[in-house]
Amino acid sequence: MKKPVLSKPLSILSWILRILIAVILVQTLYFKFTGAEESVYIFKTLGQEPVGRIGSGVVELIASILIFVPGLVSIGAALSLGVISGAIFFHLTKLGIEVQGDGGLLFGLAVVVWVASAIVLWLYRTQLPVVGRIFK
């Protein structure tokens, strides 16, 4: 895997985005892992309670860790992008933008994580296993 050489501004942007992704994902983990009412409602609505709630939480935790591991940033960003794409998909198809009167907060946070993850993945695309060498 080729280590990306980022300019100082892009390196700073990368760190800001990775911290933002991790803060949002880890903050929601508390609610998923403790079985908070809103999380249980969401996954019951999707027919995935409790396996989907716990499973997606585990993937989010792994992504939040990998996004800071040198050499694995692209994997963390890809995992984050994948899991949050699922969240956005279910908001748009089954849950709606607003869930239990949250004013669209969860959907908005998902969109922020998606955009940040996509940017980080692009910045670290050369680290991707198998296809990373294409982006030399």
N, C-alpha and C positions, 0 to 999 in steps of 0.2 A: 504494500500500500504506500502510495506516495503522500508525503506530508505536504499539505497545502502551504504555500508561502503567501501569507496575507499581509497587506499593507497595514500600517498602524491603525488608520481609521477603520478598516474592515475587521481587524483583530478586536478592536474595542467594540464595534457593532456586534461581532460574533459573541463576545462575552456578555454583553447586555441582553441579547436575544436568548442565549442559553440560560442565563439566570432567570429571565422572565418565564421561559417555558417551564423550568424546574419549579419555580415558585407557584405557578398556577397548577401544575400537575400535582405537586406534593400537597398543596393546600386542599385539593379535592379528595386526596387519598384518605384524609381523616374521616370524611363523611362516608366514603365507600367502605372503609374497613371497620367503622363503628356501627354500620347499619343505620345511618341517619335516615329519618323519615323520607326526605326528598329523594335520596339515592335509592332507597327501597322502592318508592313509588315509580321512579323512572324505569328501573329494571323489571318490576312487575308488569308495567305497561308494555315492555318489550318482550315479555315472556322469558326473561333471562335471569330471574332472581333465584338464588344468590350467586350462581356460578358466573354469570356475566359481570356482575358488580365486582366480585372479588377478582376474577380473571383480568378484567380491564384494569383494575387497580394495580395488580401485580405487573402488568405490561407497562403501565405508566410509571411505576416505581423504577423498573429496570431502565426505561428510557431516560428518566431523570438522572440516574446514576451514570449511564453510558455517555450522555451528552457532555460530561466533564472529563471523561477518560481519554487521554491523548491516544490517538490512533483509532478510537471507537466513536468519535463524535458523530460521524456520518451514520453509524448504526443507531445510535440514540436518537438522532434527528429523524431517521427513517421510521423507527418504531413509533415515535411521538406523532409523526405525520400520519402513519397508518391508523393508530388507535383514535386519533382525534378526527380523522376522516369518517370513521364509523360513527362517532358521536354526532358529527354534523349531519351525516346521512339520516340518522334516526330522528334528529330534530326536525329535519325537512320532510320526513315521510310519516312518522308516527307520533312524535312528541309535540311538535310545534315549536315555534321560536320561543314562546313564553311557556315555562313549566311552573305550575302551581304559583302563579302570580309573582314570578321572579323578575318580571319586566324584561326578559330576554337576556339576563345576566349570564347564565350558563352558556347559552348559544354564543354570545359575544366573546366570552372567554375562550370558547372553543375556536372561534374564528381567529382570535389573536394568536393562540397556540399554533394553529394551522399555518398562518402566514409566517410566523417566526420560525417554525420548524422547516418550512419550505426554503426560506432564505438560508438558514444554517446548513441544510442539506446541500444546497447549491454551492455554498462556500467551501464545503468539505467533500464535494462530490468525488474528488480523486481518491479518497479513502475507501470508497465503496468496494466491497469484495467483488470480484469477477468483472464488473462493469467499470470500476474506477479507472482502470488503465485506458479506457476509451477517452477519458476527459483530460488526458495529459495536456 
